[in-house]
Amino acid sequence: MHRLRAYVIPYRVWMTTLIILPSLMILFLAITDFDLYLKGPFVFTLEGLRVFTESTIQIALMNSIKYSLLTTIIALLIGYPAAYYLANLKSAYKTFFVALIIIPVWSNMLLRIIAWEKLFFPISILNNFGISLDWIGSDKAIVVGMLSMYFPFMILPIYSVLVKLDQHLIEAARDLGANGFDTFVKVILPLSLPGIVSGVIMTLLPAMTTFALPERLGGGKVLLIGNIIEDAFMKTGNLQMGSIISVVLMIIILILFKGIMTVDKEGETLL
């Protein structure tokens, strides 16, 4: 038993160094009037919450909610049929098709964003095919960019649940007289709910907090909450504002993660 505990030490060090300590630091900065130059004592305060009354923050938050919800809904409407098709595909190339969905995630996200940016300008490689887009700064550019980034996070959790469905339950439903539609609505869809919930959350959260994508594809016209946090830490030095927004988002993430575990007690869709 003691030897097995030794194998956990690197994991604990990694978790403490890269997750727990940074999270505690963000929490500390959020509830203190921290002086970057250490000229005075720390003052514990929750005045930072007033930042959510500012119009700029409210606009950025509403933009984040709008684009992330729109992206998530479209990803679900496209991703569920695609996941269902792949899960029921009887082909030797099934693993290859699933890999095609995963491979883009392995590439650098910033490079993929820049690639979309180049295509969305009026003068691009698309001109060779008689196509000219002028989408930079538009809703279409933001949503298409988000879909390309986060679509795998929708389809893979749903696929992982559908591919493990007990086919005997489907056969039993059909033996009892259920047609294809009834079987899907009353058997397949309820059993795939954990994958849907996981996919929605895993798509919604990164889409809501992204900052590089709206900065490049938004052309400086679109401001999301991720841009506010980046500016607070990297440009204005307002550590408390950036931290308090980050803490609120972390609380939302924890609540949604609890939602995943409620419908997916075995954690299959998080693997």
C-alpha positions in Angstrom: 0.0 0.0 0.0 2.8 2.4 0.9 4.5 1.7 -2.4 1.3 2.5 -4.3 1.0 5.8 -2.5 4.5 6.8 -3.8 3.1 6.7 -7.3 0.5 9.3 -6.4 3.2 11.8 -5.3 3.9 13.2 -8.8 0.2 13.7 -9.4 -0.2 15.5 -6.1 2.8 17.8 -6.9 1.3 18.5 -10.3 -2.1 19.3 -9.0 -0.8 21.5 -6.2 1.6 23.4 -8.3 -0.5 24.0 -11.4 -4.1 24.0 -10.1 -4.5 24.4 -6.4 -1.8 27.1 -5.7 -2.8 29.3 -8.8 -6.5 29.0 -7.8 -5.8 30.1 -4.2 -3.7 33.0 -5.6 -6.5 34.1 -7.8 -8.9 33.9 -4.9 -6.6 35.9 -2.7 -6.3 38.6 -5.3 -10.1 38.7 -5.7 -10.8 39.4 -2.1 -8.0 41.8 -1.3 -7.1 45.3 -2.4 -3.7 44.0 -3.5 -0.9 46.6 -4.0 1.3 45.4 -6.8 4.3 47.3 -5.4 3.6 46.2 -1.8 3.5 49.7 -0.5 0.7 49.0 2.0 -1.0 46.3 4.0 -3.4 43.9 2.5 -7.1 45.0 2.8 -9.7 42.3 2.5 -12.7 43.5 0.6 -15.4 42.4 -1.8 -15.7 45.8 -3.5 -14.4 44.1 -6.6 -17.9 42.6 -7.2 -19.0 46.1 -8.2 -17.1 45.5 -11.5 -20.2 43.6 -12.7 -22.2 46.9 -12.6 -20.0 48.4 -15.3 -21.5 48.6 -18.7 -18.4 47.3 -20.5 -18.4 44.2 -18.3 -22.1 43.7 -18.8 -21.8 44.0 -22.6 -18.8 41.6 -22.6 -20.7 39.1 -20.5 -23.8 39.3 -22.7 -21.7 38.8 -25.8 -20.0 35.8 -24.2 -23.4 34.3 -23.3 -24.8 35.0 -26.8 -21.9 33.5 -28.8 -21.3 30.6 -26.5 -25.0 29.6 -26.4 -25.4 30.0 -30.2 -22.2 27.9 -30.8 -23.3 25.2 -28.3 -26.8 24.9 -29.9 -25.4 24.6 -33.4 -22.8 22.2 -32.3 -25.4 20.0 -30.6 -27.7 20.1 -33.6 -24.9 19.0 -35.9 -22.9 16.9 -33.4 -25.6 14.6 -32.1 -26.6 13.2 -35.6 -22.9 12.9 -36.4 -22.1 11.1 -33.2 -25.2 8.8 -33.7 -24.0 8.0 -37.2 -20.5 7.2 -36.1 -21.7 5.1 -33.2 -23.8 2.9 -35.4 -21.4 2.8 -38.4 -20.5 -0.7 -39.5 -17.2 -0.1 -41.2 -13.6 -1.0 -40.8 -12.8 2.7 -41.1 -14.9 3.7 -38.1 -11.8 4.4 -35.9 -10.3 6.4 -38.7 -13.4 8.7 -38.9 -13.4 9.2 -35.2 -9.7 10.1 -35.4 -10.5 12.8 -38.0 -12.6 14.6 -35.4 -9.8 14.3 -32.7 -6.8 15.3 -34.9 -7.6 19.0 -35.2 -7.6 19.3 -31.4 -3.9 18.2 -31.5 -2.9 21.3 -33.5 -2.2 24.7 -32.0 -5.4 26.6 -31.4 -3.9 30.0 -32.3 -2.7 28.7 -35.6 -6.2 27.4 -36.4 -7.7 30.8 -35.4 -5.2 32.7 -37.6 -6.0 30.3 -40.5 -9.7 31.2 -40.2 -8.8 34.9 -40.0 -6.9 34.7 -43.3 -9.9 33.1 -45.0 -12.4 35.7 -43.7 -10.6 38.6 -45.2 -11.9 39.8 -48.7 -8.6 38.9 -50.2 -7.6 35.3 -49.5 -6.9 32.0 -51.1 -10.7 31.6 -51.6 -10.5 34.2 -54.4 -9.0 31.4 -56.6 -12.4 29.7 -56.3 -14.4 32.8 -57.0 -15.3 33.3 -53.3 -14.7 36.5 -51.4 -15.6 36.8 -47.7 -15.6 39.9 -45.6 -16.5 38.4 -42.3 -13.9 39.8 -39.9 -15.8 41.5 -37.0 -19.1 39.8 -37.8 -21.2 37.3 -35.8 -20.6 34.7 -38.5 -16.8 34.8 -38.1 -17.0 34.4 -34.3 -19.5 31.5 -34.4 -17.8 29.6 -37.2 -14.5 30.0 -35.4 -15.9 28.8 -32.1 -17.6 25.8 -33.9 -14.3 24.8 -35.5 -12.5 25.0 -32.1 -15.0 23.3 -29.8 -17.1 21.0 -32.0 -15.0 17.9 -31.0 -15.8 18.6 -27.4 -19.5 18.2 -28.2 -19.4 15.2 -30.5 -16.9 13.0 -28.6 -18.8 12.8 -25.2 -22.1 12.0 -27.0 -20.3 9.4 -29.2 -18.7 7.8 -26.1 -22.1 7.2 -24.6 -23.9 6.1 -27.8 -21.2 3.6 -28.7 -21.7 1.9 -25.3 -25.5 1.6 -25.4 -26.8 -1.8 -24.6 -28.2 -2.9 -28.0 -30.5 -5.4 -26.2 -32.5 -2.5 -24.8 -33.1 -1.2 -28.4 -34.0 -4.6 -29.6 -36.4 -5.0 -26.7 -38.1 -1.7 -27.5 -38.6 -2.8 -31.1 -39.9 -6.3 -30.0 -42.5 -4.5 -27.9 -43.8 -2.6 -31.0 -41.9 0.7 -30.8 -41.0 2.1 -34.2 -37.7 3.8 -35.0 -38.8 7.3 -33.8 -40.3 6.0 -30.5 -37.2 3.9 -29.9 -35.0 6.9 -30.3 -37.1 9.3 -28.2 -37.9 6.9 -25.3 -34.8 4.8 -25.2 -31.7 6.1 -27.0 -32.2 9.9 -26.3 -32.7 9.4 -22.5 -29.7 7.0 -22.2 -27.5 9.5 -24.1 -28.4 12.4 -21.8 -25.1 12.2 -19.9 -23.2 12.6 -23.1 -25.4 15.6 -24.2 -25.0 17.3 -20.8 -21.2 16.8 -20.8 -20.9 17.9 -24.4 -22.9 21.1 -23.8 -20.8 22.0 -20.8 -17.5 21.2 -22.4 -18.5 23.4 -25.4 -20.2 26.2 -23.5 -17.5 26.9 -21.0 -14.4 27.3 -23.3 -16.6 29.2 -25.8 -17.7 31.6 -23.1 -14.1 32.3 -21.7 -12.1 32.4 -25.0 -10.1 35.6 -25.7 -7.8 34.9 -28.6 -10.6 34.0 -31.0 -12.7 37.1 -30.6 -9.6 39.3 -30.7 -8.5 37.9 -34.0 -11.8 37.1 -35.7 -13.7 40.0 -34.1 -11.4 42.6 -35.6 -11.4 44.6 -32.3 -15.2 45.0 -32.6 -16.3 42.2 -30.4 -15.5 42.1 -26.7 -16.0 38.9 -24.6 -15.4 38.3 -20.9 -12.2 36.5 -21.7 -10.8 39.7 -23.3 -11.7 41.6 -20.1 -9.8 39.2 -18.0 -6.8 39.2 -20.3 -6.7 43.0 -20.4 -7.0 43.2 -16.6 -4.0 41.0 -16.1 -1.8 41.8 -19.1 -2.5 45.5 -19.9 -4.1 47.5 -17.1 -2.7 45.6 -14.2 -6.1 45.6 -12.4 -5.4 42.2 -10.7 -8.5 42.4 -8.5 -10.9 42.9 -11.3 -9.4 40.1 -13.4 -9.4 37.8 -10.4 -12.9 38.5 -9.2 -14.3 37.8 -12.7 -12.1 34.6 -12.9 -13.4 33.4 -9.5 -17.1 33.9 -10.6 -16.4 31.9 -13.7 -14.7 29.2 -11.7 -17.8 29.0 -9.4 -20.0 28.6 -12.5 -17.7 25.9 -13.8 -17.9 24.0 -10.5 -21.7 24.2 -10.5 -21.9 22.9 -14.1 -19.4 20.2 -13.3 -21.6 19.2 -10.4 -24.4 19.0 -13.0 -22.4 16.6 -15.1 -21.8 14.3 -12.2 -25.5 14.4 -11.3 -26.5 12.8 -14.6 -23.3 10.9 -15.2 -22.4 9.3 -11.8 -19.9 6.9 -13.3 -18.0 9.8 -15.1 -18.0 8.0 -18.4 -18.3 11.2 -20.5 -15.4 12.9 -18.7 -12.9 10.2 -19.6 
